[in-house]
Amino acid sequence: MGNWKSSEFGISTLLVGSIPASIFNISSLKFIWLQKNSLSGNVETNISLFSCKLPCMSALSNLEGLHLWDNNLSGSSPDSISNASKLRQLELAQNFFSGLIPNALGNLKSLERLSLWSNYVTTKTSIHVTSKIRGSIRIEIGSLNNVIALDFYGNELSGSIPRKIRRLKNIQYVDFGGNKLQGPIPHGLCGLKRL
């Protein structure tokens, strides 16, 4: 795949197994669409995009869209994804991701759509919905100035919705349903013009 010249790579409903790491070394890629496949494996060990630091992320400096929803990918929410500074669309919904939402997502200043809904974790014997993305919603979420959609439906987020979320002037869609959030909706969130 080293001679790949197109800015897009996408296959749906045909792939089985783990994602070849070589896809994430193609510097011309702007969009990766691998949704609705039967891709599996632990993200930290199978996909260099998520397991490496800056040296191997430099090849993805042009990445604007990463669509991996509706697969069987596992592991914790990727921290190093924040190195893809042009990323506008990050869709990781309907996988088996677990753990905390990384603080580093606040560094994705170009992000417009973030979808993490319905993530689970699997054990050796069965699939459990008791270990979803958990923890509080980070205040860094308020610095995602370009985000137009936030979808965290069906996880185990707790605490309150940060007041800084009202800074998201371009937001058009928010779904925090199916979580364990408490407290009031931040004053000013309902008054956002595009919501």
C-alpha positions in Angstrom: 0.0 0.0 0.0 3.1 2.2 0.0 2.3 3.6 -3.5 -1.3 4.6 -2.6 -2.1 8.0 -4.2 -5.8 8.5 -3.4 -6.9 10.7 -0.5 -9.6 8.2 0.5 -9.7 4.6 1.6 -13.0 2.8 2.3 -14.4 -0.7 2.4 -17.7 -1.6 4.1 -19.2 -5.1 5.0 -16.4 -7.1 3.4 -13.4 -7.1 5.8 -12.8 -9.6 8.5 -9.9 -9.6 10.9 -7.6 -6.8 12.1 -6.9 -3.6 10.3 -3.6 -3.7 8.4 -1.2 -1.2 10.1 0.1 -0.1 6.7 -3.1 1.8 6.0 -2.1 4.3 8.7 1.3 5.0 7.0 -0.3 6.4 3.8 0.4 10.2 4.0 -2.0 11.1 1.3 -5.1 9.8 3.2 -7.7 12.3 4.2 -10.5 9.9 4.9 -10.6 6.3 6.1 -14.0 4.5 6.0 -13.9 1.1 7.5 -17.3 1.1 9.1 -19.7 -1.9 9.2 -17.1 -4.6 8.8 -16.1 -7.4 11.0 -12.8 -5.9 12.0 -11.6 -7.1 15.4 -8.6 -6.9 17.7 -7.2 -4.8 20.4 -6.7 -1.3 19.1 -3.5 -0.7 21.1 -1.7 -3.7 19.6 -3.2 -4.0 16.1 -3.4 -0.4 14.8 -0.3 1.7 14.8 -2.5 4.8 14.7 -3.6 4.2 18.2 -0.6 2.6 19.8 2.2 4.9 18.7 3.4 8.4 19.5 4.2 11.3 17.2 6.8 9.6 14.9 4.2 7.3 13.2 1.4 9.8 13.5 3.2 12.2 11.2 2.1 10.1 8.2 -1.5 11.0 9.1 -1.1 14.7 9.2 -3.7 15.2 6.5 -6.4 12.8 8.0 -9.8 14.6 8.2 -12.1 11.6 8.8 -11.7 8.3 10.6 -14.8 6.1 10.4 -14.4 2.8 12.3 -18.0 2.4 13.7 -19.9 -0.9 13.9 -16.9 -3.2 14.1 -15.5 -5.4 16.8 -12.6 -3.2 17.8 -11.5 -3.2 21.4 -9.1 -1.5 23.8 -9.2 1.8 25.6 -10.2 5.1 24.0 -7.2 6.2 21.9 -5.0 9.0 23.3 -2.7 9.5 20.4 -5.5 10.3 18.0 -5.1 13.9 19.0 -1.9 14.0 16.9 -4.1 14.0 13.8 -4.6 17.8 14.0 -6.8 18.2 10.9 -9.3 15.5 12.1 -12.9 16.7 11.6 -14.8 13.4 11.9 -14.1 10.7 14.5 -16.6 7.9 14.5 -15.8 5.0 16.9 -19.4 4.1 17.9 -20.6 0.5 18.2 -17.4 -1.2 19.1 -16.0 -2.6 22.3 -13.9 0.3 23.5 -13.7 0.8 27.2 -12.0 3.1 29.7 -11.9 6.8 30.1 -12.5 9.4 27.4 -9.0 10.7 26.8 -8.2 14.3 27.8 -6.3 14.6 24.5 -9.6 14.9 22.5 -9.6 18.5 23.6 -6.6 19.1 21.4 -8.6 18.3 18.2 -9.4 21.9 17.3 -10.8 21.0 13.9 -13.2 18.3 15.2 -16.8 18.7 14.0 -18.2 15.2 14.7 -17.4 12.9 17.6 -19.3 9.7 17.9 -18.5 7.2 20.7 -21.9 5.8 21.5 -22.6 2.2 22.5 -19.2 0.9 23.3 -18.8 -2.2 25.4 -16.0 -4.4 26.7 -15.8 -8.2 26.2 -14.5 -10.9 28.5 -13.3 -14.4 27.7 -16.8 -15.8 28.2 -19.3 -13.2 27.2 -20.0 -9.6 26.3 -20.9 -7.3 29.1 -22.4 -3.9 29.0 -21.1 -3.1 32.5 -17.8 -1.7 31.4 -18.5 1.0 28.8 -16.7 4.3 28.4 -16.9 5.7 31.9 -15.8 8.6 34.0 -16.7 12.2 33.8 -17.0 14.4 30.7 -13.7 16.3 30.6 -13.8 20.1 30.7 -11.5 20.1 27.6 -14.6 19.3 25.6 -15.4 23.0 25.8 -12.4 23.8 23.6 -13.7 21.8 20.6 -14.8 25.1 18.8 -15.7 23.5 15.5 -17.6 20.5 16.7 -21.2 20.3 15.4 -22.2 16.9 16.9 -21.4 15.1 20.1 -22.9 11.6 20.5 -22.0 9.8 23.8 -25.2 7.8 24.0 -25.2 4.5 26.0 -22.0 4.6 28.0 -21.3 4.9 31.7 -20.4 8.6 31.9 -21.0 10.1 35.4 -20.9 13.4 37.1 -22.3 16.5 35.5 -22.2 18.0 32.0 -19.3 20.6 32.1 -20.4 24.2 32.0 -17.7 24.9 29.3 -19.8 22.9 26.8 -21.8 26.1 26.3 -18.7 27.5 24.5 -19.5 25.2 21.5 -21.0 27.8 19.4 -21.3 25.6 16.3 -23.0 22.6 18.1 -26.1 21.3 16.3 -26.6 17.9 18.0 -25.9 16.6 21.5 -26.8 13.2 22.9 -25.7 12.2 26.4 -28.6 9.8 26.9 -28.2 6.4 28.5 -25.5 7.5 30.9 -25.3 8.2 34.7 -25.1 11.9 34.5 -26.5 14.1 37.2 -27.2 17.7 37.8 -28.6 20.5 35.8 -28.2 21.1 32.1 -25.6 24.0 32.0 -27.2 27.4 31.7 -26.6 28.7 28.2 -26.5 25.3 26.5 -30.2 25.4 25.5 -29.6 28.9 24.2 -27.0 28.0 21.6 -28.4 29.2 18.3 -27.6 26.1 16.2 -28.7 23.4 18.7 
